[in-house]
């Protein structure tokens, strides 16, 4: 527990690494970001990564507590409160109220931690849009590309139903998701939170990014045309980025195996 008035530690209890979202994999860990080609062009043109306000995510439960948090605290928080000699448990309603306020101040941008591209990610995030790409990078390259920006890296931890999500800090639920729905994402989350009391912010914001440092490789959609691959190469050349562009190692049947979707060949 930290006294925010002077940033001193008042009390602490042991915390398992497996439940700590700040314990991210090493810098050489491969990560992927799947985007439509027009978004990719915007990234190259603006040299900035696009963050979305948490309460405006397509998943409206993203960054929220689970229902069970209303009646149960995590083991870590129970131990912390007990060590402080607090007899009366805090009102859990305040958790939800604070959560709604902070979600309107929090901005996120997400990558997938995998050694190889994923058919599930192509399907889930691009819905068959063949004019799209997957940017391959590493955690270290991403950190270097965002050097000096007010952004922290979190490892999303997946919780089964009936288990309270982290409640030991106001940003803790931003690092938790439903295990059954989201575990295929293997998400590395970039988070930036505005100060309470600041003016209302727009639904999105961008952070200056060294795209040359960021982009290690670009893979085009499995269903994209040969012409599209050359189009991506030309776009990178215009921006003086010497990154390898490759066709996907997946085939149409790989996409079909993880879910039937409507495709748009381009």
Buried (B, 14 or more C-beta within 10 A) or exposed (E): BEEEEEEEEEEEBEBEEEBBBEEBBEEEBBBBBBBBBEBBBBBBEEBBBBBBBBBBBEEEEBBBBBEBBEEBBBEBBBBBBEEEEEEEEEEBEEBBEBBEEBBBBBBBBBBBBBEEBBBBBBBBBBEBBBBBBBBBBBBBBBBBBBEEBEBBBBBBBBBEEEEBBBBBEBBBBBBBBBEEEBEBBBBBBBBBBBEEEEEEEEEEBBBBBEBBBBBBBBBBBBBBBEEBBEBBBEBBEEBEBEBEBBEBEBEEEBBEEBEEBEBBEB
